[in-house]
Amino acid sequence: MKKKRKYSRRPITDDLIIKTITSIRTRNNKAWMNMLRLAYASKPRQAAKIMNQIVENDKAVTKWMERLGR
């Protein structure tokens, strides 16, 4: 016979999900910026071209996200 555990799980709320995403994005943004510094230090012209592509892709994603928000 299995014993039941006597602890309660914290309910997963929207607020908890948002806090978790914020924490993950904070760590990821720091790593991303470190990668950006390294790229510009080693090959600045190529890094600039890649950054321009990223910016264009971000703009496209933003347009699609705006459509979701309507």
MARBA-265918 format. One line per field, with one value per residue: x, y, z of N, C-alpha, C, O in turn; residue number from 1. Coordinates in nm, 3 decimals, decimal comma, padded with zeros to 5 digits. Each point is the difference from the previous one (the first is absolute). Layout:
n_px <- X;...
n_py <- Y;...
n_pz <- Z;...
ca_px <- X;...
ca_py <- Y;...
ca_pz <- Z;...
c_px <- X;...
c_py <- Y;...
c_pz <- Z;...
o_px <- X;...
o_py <- Y;...
o_pz <- Z;...
resi <- NUM;...
***
This chain:
n_px <- 00,084;-00,118;00,217;-00,165;00,022;00,163;00,048;00,033;-00,131;00,207;-00,170;-00,070;00,140;-00,195;-00,112;-00,123;-00,203;-00,167;-00,098;-00,158;-00,207;-00,134;-00,098;-00,184;-00,200;-00,084;-00,095;-00,216;-00,147;-00,034;-00,141;-00,218;-00,066;-00,048;-00,202;-00,170;-00,019;-00,096;-00,224;-00,110;-00,018;-00,165;-00,220;00,151;00,176;00,162;00,159;00,157;00,162;00,168;00,166;00,148;00,161;00,180;00,155;00,142;00,176;00,176;00,131;00,151;00,192;00,158;00,113;00,168;00,198;00,113;00,111;00,202;00,156;00,026
n_py <- -00,118;00,075;00,057;00,050;00,078;00,031;-00,064;00,209;-00,090;00,070;00,103;-00,148;00,152;00,109;00,033;-00,174;-00,023;00,132;-00,063;-00,157;00,054;00,088;-00,147;-00,106;00,104;-00,010;-00,188;-00,034;00,114;-00,093;-00,173;00,052;00,076;-00,164;-00,097;00,109;-00,019;-00,187;-00,006;00,111;-00,136;-00,153;00,017;00,162;-00,032;-00,145;00,075;00,131;-00,108;-00,088;00,140;00,040;-00,154;00,017;00,153;-00,057;-00,125;00,113;00,092;-00,135;-00,035;00,156;-00,009;-00,150;00,074;00,129;-00,119;-00,060;00,158;-00,065
n_pz <- 00,000;-00,175;00,032;00,141;-00,208;00,151;-00,208;00,071;-00,155;-00,054;00,099;-00,152;00,086;-00,030;00,192;00,071;-00,092;00,073;00,192;-00,022;-00,071;00,156;00,138;-00,070;00,006;00,207;00,078;-00,052;00,125;00,201;00,021;00,017;00,199;00,145;-00,020;00,099;00,223;00,076;00,001;00,160;00,175;-00,008;00,039;00,036;-00,133;00,052;00,139;-00,097;-00,110;00,118;00,061;-00,164;-00,023;00,132;-00,056;-00,162;00,057;00,081;-00,158;-00,100;00,108;-00,021;-00,194;-00,014;00,078;-00,145;-00,156;00,077;-00,027;-00,211
ca_px <- -00,084;00,079;-00,035;-00,027;00,087;-00,077;00,032;-00,091;00,067;-00,047;-00,077;00,063;-00,084;00,056;00,106;00,117;00,054;00,065;00,123;00,095;00,047;00,086;00,127;00,072;00,040;00,108;00,124;00,028;00,043;00,141;00,082;-00,009;00,084;00,139;00,029;00,009;00,131;00,103;-00,010;00,050;00,144;00,077;-00,031;-00,104;-00,082;-00,093;-00,094;-00,095;-00,092;-00,089;-00,090;-00,102;-00,096;-00,077;-00,091;-00,107;-00,085;-00,074;-00,108;-00,104;-00,066;-00,080;-00,122;-00,090;-00,048;-00,101;-00,123;-00,058;-00,052;-00,122
ca_py <- 00,118;00,123;00,109;00,128;00,108;00,099;00,138;00,052;00,072;00,137;00,002;00,073;00,114;00,083;00,082;-00,087;-00,026;00,124;00,016;-00,101;00,044;00,116;-00,049;-00,069;00,099;00,080;-00,077;-00,016;00,128;00,020;-00,088;00,052;00,119;-00,046;-00,053;00,115;00,064;-00,088;00,007;00,129;00,007;-00,083;00,031;00,103;00,018;-00,114;00,010;00,106;-00,055;-00,094;00,079;00,059;-00,106;-00,026;00,112;-00,015;-00,111;00,046;00,086;-00,087;-00,067;00,103;00,021;-00,114;00,007;00,105;-00,058;-00,086;00,085;00,070
ca_pz <- 00,000;-00,011;00,090;-00,063;00,045;00,075;-00,037;-00,102;-00,107;-00,022;-00,126;-00,110;-00,037;-00,107;00,059;00,017;-00,134;-00,046;00,078;-00,047;-00,131;00,024;00,053;-00,109;-00,100;00,059;-00,015;-00,142;-00,054;00,041;-00,084;-00,135;-00,008;00,003;-00,134;-00,089;00,024;-00,057;-00,146;-00,045;00,028;-00,092;-00,140;00,011;-00,122;-00,011;00,113;-00,034;-00,099;00,070;00,086;-00,087;-00,031;00,123;00,017;-00,099;00,043;00,118;-00,049;-00,056;00,113;00,068;-00,079;00,021;00,138;00,002;-00,054;00,103;00,104;-00,044
c_px <- 00,089;-00,049;-00,027;00,096;-00,085;00,041;-00,099;00,082;-00,059;-00,075;00,072;-00,098;00,065;00,117;00,129;00,066;00,075;00,130;00,107;00,058;00,095;00,138;00,085;00,050;00,114;00,133;00,039;00,050;00,145;00,092;00,003;00,091;00,148;00,042;00,016;00,134;00,113;00,001;00,058;00,150;00,080;-00,024;-00,113;-00,089;-00,102;-00,104;-00,108;-00,102;-00,101;-00,098;-00,110;-00,107;-00,089;-00,103;-00,117;-00,095;-00,083;-00,117;-00,115;-00,078;-00,091;-00,129;-00,100;-00,057;-00,109;-00,133;-00,069;-00,069;-00,129;-00,123
c_py <- 00,125;00,103;00,126;00,104;00,108;00,143;00,044;00,076;00,140;00,002;00,084;00,107;00,075;00,082;-00,081;-00,029;00,122;00,022;-00,098;00,040;00,119;-00,043;-00,066;00,101;00,088;-00,071;-00,011;00,131;00,030;-00,083;00,053;00,121;-00,036;-00,055;00,115;00,073;-00,080;00,009;00,131;00,014;-00,079;00,034;00,103;00,015;-00,113;00,005;00,105;-00,050;-00,094;00,076;00,066;-00,103;-00,029;00,110;-00,011;-00,113;00,039;00,090;-00,083;-00,071;00,100;00,027;-00,112;00,002;00,107;-00,052;-00,090;00,085;00,072;-00,072
c_pz <- 00,000;00,100;-00,081;00,056;00,062;-00,030;-00,107;-00,103;-00,010;-00,132;-00,106;-00,046;-00,115;00,051;00,018;-00,135;-00,050;00,075;-00,047;-00,135;00,015;00,047;-00,110;-00,102;00,051;-00,018;-00,147;-00,062;00,037;-00,088;-00,143;-00,017;00,006;-00,136;-00,099;00,016;-00,064;-00,153;-00,052;00,025;-00,104;-00,147;-00,005;-00,124;-00,015;00,111;-00,031;-00,102;00,065;00,088;-00,083;-00,038;00,120;00,022;-00,098;00,040;00,122;-00,041;-00,055;00,111;00,072;-00,076;00,022;00,142;00,014;-00,052;00,102;00,107;-00,036;00,042
o_px <- 00,090;-00,120;00,068;00,027;-00,111;-00,006;-00,054;00,094;-00,119;00,052;00,061;-00,104;00,117;00,100;00,109;00,123;00,110;00,100;00,118;00,121;00,102;00,101;00,120;00,115;00,086;00,099;00,118;00,090;00,074;00,104;00,104;00,068;00,082;00,112;00,087;00,062;00,090;00,106;00,075;00,069;00,110;00,095;-00,116;-00,120;-00,117;-00,117;-00,117;-00,119;-00,119;-00,118;-00,114;-00,119;-00,121;-00,115;-00,115;-00,122;-00,117;-00,108;-00,117;-00,122;-00,112;-00,106;-00,119;-00,117;-00,096;-00,106;-00,123;-00,102;-00,064;-00,111
o_py <- 00,014;00,014;00,027;00,004;00,029;00,088;-00,081;00,072;00,022;-00,048;00,103;-00,029;-00,021;00,018;00,050;-00,001;-00,013;00,039;00,035;-00,009;00,005;00,053;00,025;-00,008;00,040;00,060;00,012;-00,002;00,056;00,048;-00,003;00,013;00,063;00,024;-00,006;00,037;00,057;00,006;00,001;00,070;00,041;00,006;-00,035;00,022;00,024;-00,034;-00,020;00,031;00,004;-00,035;00,007;00,032;-00,019;-00,027;00,023;00,015;-00,038;-00,007;00,030;-00,011;-00,035;00,015;00,025;-00,034;-00,018;00,035;-00,008;-00,042;00,060;00,046
o_pz <- 00,082;00,025;-00,099;00,120;-00,046;00,087;-00,075;00,033;00,021;-00,101;00,030;-00,059;-00,032;-00,070;-00,027;-00,010;-00,055;-00,061;-00,009;-00,021;-00,069;-00,046;-00,010;-00,044;-00,078;-00,044;-00,034;-00,084;-00,080;-00,045;-00,066;-00,102;-00,066;-00,045;-00,087;-00,099;-00,061;-00,061;-00,097;-00,074;-00,038;-00,078;-00,019;00,014;-00,031;-00,022;00,034;00,012;-00,030;00,006;00,045;-00,004;-00,015;00,035;00,038;-00,012;00,010;00,059;00,024;-00,007;00,038;00,061;00,016;00,020;00,075;00,052;00,004;00,055;00,086;-00,029
resi <- 1;2;3;4;5;6;7;8;9;10;11;12;13;14;15;16;17;18;19;20;21;22;23;24;25;26;27;28;29;30;31;32;33;34;35;36;37;38;39;40;41;42;43;44;45;46;47;48;49;50;51;52;53;54;55;56;57;58;59;60;61;62;63;64;65;66;67;68;69;70
***
